[in-house]
């Protein structure tokens, strides 16, 4: 099933987004509600809290006295961590139960206030972040929740900053206008991305790239997006797996097609085939066909690989799976590092791209026209590697 993480700072409007997604048919799992459920009267969660923090954290009716508990853990890092060790595992268990009950055809949205702080982004297929200006959030908290300005500011400052949230976001919903505008943004997201992503995920289909060629200026979002996707892959198949951002989008300052090239290194292509099902579940379905790389510097030879795409219509991805240490694997890393380290080589490649793009308006013709440049780059990169002692890295 498609699993979506939803987060945002207090007062940003995350709950309004969750409600609108639920109206469209999403199964929304609210982490805050679950955190209350697992410490309700009669639960073992509440019993453990009393055991650790004492009966003074209960009301006269035997419920959790949240202000009293908050006073116990506020400013006490060790106490806060003890509380989290009681609540978080129970919330995770309950989340798993509700997710399983939703069924495989559901789009499940996990509403998690501290998603970024807890580093949970890689566990979802897609992360939505709701943002609003600090002043807007302060006004909402004082007007709608009755907080003082000081209390509202303290609550905002206790959470992570918006820069961290932006870095974790596959989708950003700005919520500084009225509810109608927010609903329009959610409706578009549901229609244009979530429904199609869900359909692609269940059918094992990648987003189809059109034949037209479009070379864009270098975008700092490319490495950030690649980082999110790589974290997702590592979370799903193992943190020790070598996953790399390669290609033109991995070279700062280099114009490129808006297609992220990623690479996994494996011991054998049989191992790549065994990974195919799991990668499909993560949103990177295999592309059928016999895929090879041209052996630059050794005409007439090819390097076999496997190729996966991406089910998320918000990204264009080529996920290459190559045998680690093979010529194709080495060249992908070497070319990237050479162009990163030698601005003159990068700029020369940018000029080649501009000239060939003007003469070859479709992607296939453009790729074929670049072959002579790749042959020259292979020789230049090898010379650079020998002179610098280069070794493959991240």
N, C-alpha and C positions, 0 to 999 in steps of 0.2 A: 504494500500500500504506500501511497504518498504520505510522507511524514514531514510536516512543516513546523518549524519553530517560530513563535511569535513573541516579540519582546519590545520594550520601550520604557523610558524613564517614567517615574510617577508623574501623572498629570499630562502625559503626552497624548493619551487617547487610545491606548492599547485595548482596553476593554470594549470600546466602541467598535474597533476593528474586529475583535473576536465575535461580537454579537452579529455583525454584518456577515461574516464568513459562515456563522451558524445558520443565518437566514438562507444562505445559498445551499446549505446541505452539508457543510463540513461538520465533522465530529470534533468539538472543542473540548480539550482536557485542560482545566484550569488548575495550575500548580498551587495557587493560593488557597483555593477551595479544598484541594486534597490535603494541604498542610494543616488545615483546620480539622478535616475529617479524621486524620490519623491520630489526633490528640483529643478527640471528643470523649466525654465521660464514658467510662467503661472500657476504653481501649487500653491495650498494653503500652501504647505510645505515651498516654497520659500517666500511666503508672510509673513508667521509667523516668519521666520528667520529675515527678514527685520524689522518686527515689534519689535522683541526682541533686535536685535543687531544693528539696524540702517542701513541707505542706504549705508554706507561706505563699506558694505560687497558685493556690487554689482559691476560688471564691467560696462564699458560704454555701452555694448550691453544688459545690463539687466540680465546677467547670474550671478550665484553665483561666487564671487571671493574667491576661496578656500584658497589661501595663506593669504588673508586679514582676512578671518574668522578664519583660523588657528592661526593667530597672536592674535586674540581676546580671544581665548579659551585656548591657550597654557599656562600651569602653573596656570590656574584659574579653580579650581575644580568646583565651583558653575556654572561658565559659561559653562563648558563642559557638566555638567549634564542638564542644560537648553537646550543645543543643542540636547543632546540625547533624551530628552523628546519630542522634535519636530520630530526627524527623526525615532527613533526606532519603535514607534507604527505604523507609516506609512509603514515602511519596513515589519513589521510583518503582517499587513493587506494585502499588496501586495504579500507576500510570500504565505499566505493562499489562495489567489485567484489563483495563479499560480499552487500551489499544487493541488487544486481542479480541475483545468482545465487539469492537466496531466492525470487524469483517474486512476482507481483503480488498473490497471495492471502495472502501471509504477513503476520503481525504481527511486525515487526522491532523488537527492543529493543536500543538502544545503551547498553551499560554503560560510563559515562564518569565516572571519579572527579572530574575537574575540570570538569565540565560548566558549573557556575555561574561558576567562575573564568574560563573561556574564553568566556563569553557565548554558549553554544551553544543555550540554551533555545528561541529563536525558530525554530530549524531543524527542530524536531520538532512533530508534531501534539499531543503531550501529554508533560508532564514529571512523572516520579514521583521523589519525594525520600524517602529512608529516614532517619529521625531517631532518636536515642537520647540520653539524658542524658549529660553529660560523664563523670560518675562511672561509669555503666554501661560506657561505651566504654573508659575507663581500665582497669576490671577485666577486660574481655574481652581487651584488648591484652596485659596482663601475664600473664593466665592462659592464653590460647590461643596467643599468638604469642611468649611468652617475653621480652617487652620489659621494661625497667625502667620504673618510674613516670615518671622524668624523660624517658626516650626516648619513651614513649607520649604524654606531655603535649606534647613538642616536635612530634611528628608531627601531633597534633590542631591545635595552634596554627599550624602551617604552612599549613593549609587555611583556606578561608573560614569565616565564622561561620554558625550555624544561621539567624539572621535573614535573611541573604542567600539561603540555600537555600529558606526558607519563601516568600520573595517570588517565587522562580522556579518554585514548585511548583504544578502543577494538582492533584496528588494527594500527600498526605503519609501515609506509613505509619510509625506510631510503633512502635518495636521495643525495648521495655524489659521485656518479659515473656519467655515461652519461645517455642520454635520453633513449637509448635502454634498459638499465638495469631497469630504472624506469618503462618504459612501460611493461616490462616483469613482474614486481611485480604487477602492476595494473591488467594486464591480468589474472594472477593467482588468485588474489583476486576476480575478477569478476567471473571467471569460478568456483572456488572452494568454494566460500563463498556467494557472493551476490546473484547469480542466485538461488542457492539452498535455501538460507534463504528466498528469495522472494517466491519461490515455496511452501516451507513449511508453510509460513505465510498465504498464500492465501488458502491452503488446510487444515489448522488447524492441521498440523502434527508436531510432535516432532522429533528431531534427535534420531535415533535408536542407542542404545548402544550395542556393541557386547557382547557376552557371556564371552569373555576371561577376566581374572583378571590381572590387572596391578597396583601394589602398588608403588607409587613414593615417593621420599624424599619430605619433607615439602617444599612448594614453597611460598615465600612472595607475589607472584602474586595472589594467591588464595583469600586472604581477599580483595585485591584491586578490583579484578574482581567481587567478591560478592557485594562489596560496590557499584560498578557501576550498577549492576543489581537491587539491592535493591532501589537505587535512581530512576531507571526507573519505577519500580513497584509503588513506592510512588507517583511519578509524575503522574502516570496514574490512580491510584485508590484513592489517598488521602494521604496527608502527615502525617495524624494522625493514619494511619493504622500500627499496629505492624508487622514489617517485620524483620526477624532475620536471620543471618548466623549461621548455626548449623552444627553438624557433625564434622568429623575429619579434614576437610579443614579449620575449624574455630579455630583449636587449634594450635598455633605456635609450630613448632618443631615436630609435629606428622606426620609420613608418612600416605599417604591416596591414595585412588583411585582418579583419576583426575575428580571427579564429585562434583560439588558444591551442597550442601544441603542448601536450604533456607526454611523458614517457615513463613506463615502468620497466625496470630491469629484472629479468627472471633468469633462473639457471638453465632452463630448457623451454622450448616452445610447447612441450607437453604440459609444463607447469602453467604456461599462459592459457592453454585450453582449459585447464582445471579451474582457473580463476574466472573464466568468462561468465559463469552463472552468477557468481557473487558480485562481479562488477555490474552486471545487468540489474541486479537488485538495488545497487547503489545509485543507479541512474546513468550507467555508462554501458549501453548494450553493444554487443559485438556486431561488426559489419561483416557480412558474408563476402567471400571472395578470397583469392590468393594474393596476399599483399607482400610486396617486396620494395626495397630501396635500391636505387641505382648505386653501383659501386664506384664512387668518384675516385679517380686516379687508377682504376683497374677496369678498363672497358670490357664489356662482355660478361661481367660478373654481377650478380645481384645478391642482396642480403634479405632473407625471409624475415617476416615479422607478423604480428597480429595487429589489427586496427579496430578500435572501438570509437563510438561517437558519444553523444550526450542526449538524453531524453528531455532535458529542460530547454524549452524554447527561448529562454532568456540568455542562453550561451551557445556559442559555436565552438565545438571542441573536436580535435583529433587526438585520441589517446593511443599512442604507439606502444606496443609491447615488444621489446627486443631482448635478446639474450645479452645479459650484462657481460661486458668485455668484448663483445662482437664488434666488427668494424662499423656497423650501422649505429650501434649504441655509442661507440667512442666518437664518431664523427658528429653526432648530434650535440654532444656535450662540448666537444672541442670547438666547433664552429661558433656556438653560443659564447663560450668564454673568450675566444679570440676577438669576436666583434665587440664584446663588452670591454676588453682591455685595450683595444687599438682603435681609437676614434677615427683615424684616417680610413681604416678598413670598413668600419661601420658606415661612414659617410659615403664612401665609394659604392657600397652596396645600395644605399638609399638612392643614389643617382641612377644606378642600374635599374632599380625598381621603377623609378619615375619614367625612365625612357621606355622600358618594356611595357609598362602599363598603358602608356599612350598608344602603343602600336598593337596591343593584344587585349581587347576589351573583355575576353572571357577567361576564367580561371585556368582552364586546361591549356590553352595556348600560351598563356603567361608562364605557367609552370614549365612547359617544354622549352620556352625561349630562355629560361634562366639556366639551363643545363651547363652551357659553357662557363658561366660565372661560377657555378658550384665546382667545376673541375679546377679552376684557378684557385678558388678559396681553399679547396682541400690541400693543395700544395703549400699555399701561404700559411695556412693554419698549422700544418705539420712543421714547417720551418720555425714558426713562433713557439710551438710546443717544445721543440728540441732546444731552442735557445733559452727558454725560460724554465725548463724542467717541469712543465705542466703535468698535473695528474688529474684525472676525472674527479669531480666533487659534486656538491649539491647544485 
